[in-house]
Amino acid sequence: MRVQSLCLTLALCAVPVLIASEEPPAQHVKWMKESGELQGKIRKNEDVAASAQRLAAIYKEVEGFWGPRSEVGGKAAKDLQVAANALASAATAGDATAVTAASRGVGGACRTCHDAHREKISENVYKIK
């Protein structure tokens, strides 16, 4: 009986470890790459409103991925949508101060999720932790 309990305990402990270094699905990689490209455009002050609107749309989909998996990831995706929508509005209105504040909100949401769930394997390879 003790051996069975020990085996069960070890098996249950292994599940989070197996999940911890998961390969991100191809669609997730696509979302992150497009997100990086859009944020690059925003930093260069190119098509800020349109880029921010696309970010909001991407993170609506990302929320569907992370929401059921992680409270942190789901909240970060929601926060990013709010910040991206605020960024689009500020850019459309020509309000540079609001653009700066909303841009920080976008970056902060990215960082929150990356700190919790992004594991760097090599220079350009990441896994979900």
C-alpha positions as CSV (number, residue, x, y, z in Angstrom):
1,M,0.0,0.0,0.0
2,R,2.9,2.4,0.8
3,V,4.5,1.7,-2.5
4,Q,1.2,2.5,-4.3
5,S,0.8,5.7,-2.4
6,L,4.4,6.7,-3.2
7,C,3.9,6.0,-6.9
8,L,0.7,8.0,-7.0
9,T,2.3,10.9,-5.2
10,L,5.3,10.9,-7.6
11,A,3.0,10.6,-10.6
12,L,0.9,13.6,-9.5
13,C,4.0,15.7,-8.9
14,A,5.3,14.9,-12.3
15,V,2.3,16.3,-14.1
16,P,3.1,20.0,-13.5
17,V,6.7,19.4,-14.5
18,L,5.6,17.9,-17.8
19,I,3.3,20.8,-18.4
20,A,5.9,23.3,-17.3
21,S,8.0,23.0,-20.5
22,E,5.4,22.7,-23.2
23,E,6.0,23.5,-26.8
24,P,3.8,26.5,-27.7
25,P,1.3,25.7,-30.4
26,A,2.0,27.1,-33.9
27,Q,-0.9,29.5,-33.6
28,H,0.5,30.9,-30.4
29,V,3.9,31.4,-31.9
30,K,2.2,33.2,-34.8
31,W,0.3,35.5,-32.4
32,M,3.5,36.4,-30.5
33,K,5.5,37.1,-33.7
34,E,2.8,39.3,-35.1
35,S,2.4,41.0,-31.8
36,G,6.2,41.8,-31.8
37,E,6.0,43.2,-35.3
38,L,3.0,45.4,-34.4
39,Q,4.8,46.7,-31.3
40,G,7.8,47.5,-33.4
41,K,5.6,49.6,-35.7
42,I,4.1,51.3,-32.7
43,R,7.5,52.2,-31.3
44,K,8.4,53.6,-34.7
45,N,5.2,55.6,-34.7
46,E,3.9,53.8,-37.8
47,D,0.2,53.0,-38.2
48,V,-0.2,53.2,-34.4
49,A,-4.0,53.2,-34.3
50,A,-4.3,50.3,-36.8
51,S,-1.5,48.3,-35.1
52,A,-3.1,48.8,-31.7
53,Q,-6.5,47.7,-33.0
54,R,-4.9,44.5,-34.4
55,L,-3.1,43.9,-31.1
56,A,-6.5,44.1,-29.3
57,A,-7.9,41.5,-31.8
58,I,-4.9,39.2,-31.4
59,Y,-5.1,39.3,-27.6
60,K,-8.8,38.5,-27.7
61,E,-7.7,35.2,-29.3
62,V,-4.8,34.8,-26.9
63,E,-7.2,35.2,-24.0
64,G,-9.1,32.2,-25.3
65,F,-5.8,30.2,-25.2
66,W,-4.6,31.4,-21.8
67,G,-7.9,32.0,-19.9
68,P,-8.6,28.4,-19.2
69,R,-4.9,27.6,-18.5
70,S,-3.7,30.5,-16.3
71,E,-5.2,33.2,-14.2
72,V,-2.1,35.3,-14.9
73,G,-2.1,34.7,-18.6
74,G,-5.8,35.3,-19.0
75,K,-5.7,38.5,-17.0
76,A,-2.7,39.8,-18.9
77,A,-4.5,39.1,-22.2
78,K,-7.5,41.1,-21.0
79,D,-5.3,43.9,-19.7
80,L,-3.5,44.1,-23.0
81,Q,-6.8,44.4,-24.9
82,V,-7.8,47.3,-22.7
83,A,-4.4,49.0,-23.2
84,A,-4.4,48.4,-26.9
85,N,-7.9,49.8,-27.3
86,A,-6.8,52.8,-25.3
87,L,-3.7,53.2,-27.5
88,A,-5.8,53.1,-30.7
89,S,-8.2,55.8,-29.3
90,A,-5.3,58.0,-28.1
91,A,-3.5,57.6,-31.5
92,T,-6.7,58.5,-33.4
93,A,-7.2,61.5,-31.1
94,G,-3.6,62.6,-31.5
95,D,-3.0,62.6,-27.7
96,A,0.7,61.9,-27.4
97,T,0.6,61.7,-23.6
98,A,-2.2,59.1,-23.7
99,V,-0.3,57.2,-26.4
100,T,2.7,56.9,-24.1
101,A,0.7,55.8,-21.2
102,A,-1.3,53.2,-23.2
103,S,2.0,51.9,-24.7
104,R,3.3,51.2,-21.3
105,G,0.1,49.3,-20.4
106,V,0.7,47.1,-23.5
107,G,4.3,46.4,-22.5
108,G,3.4,45.8,-18.9
109,A,0.8,43.2,-19.8
110,C,3.2,41.4,-22.1
111,R,5.8,41.3,-19.4
112,T,3.4,40.0,-16.8
113,C,2.6,37.0,-18.8
114,H,6.2,36.4,-20.1
115,D,7.5,36.5,-16.5
116,A,5.1,33.9,-15.5
117,H,5.0,31.6,-18.5
118,R,7.9,32.2,-20.9
119,E,11.0,30.0,-20.6
120,K,14.0,30.9,-22.9
121,I,15.6,27.7,-24.2
122,S,18.0,29.4,-26.7
123,E,18.5,32.7,-28.5
124,N,15.2,32.4,-30.5
125,V,13.5,29.4,-28.9
126,Y,11.0,29.7,-26.0
127,K,8.7,27.2,-24.3
128,I,5.7,27.7,-22.1
129,K,6.4,27.2,-18.4
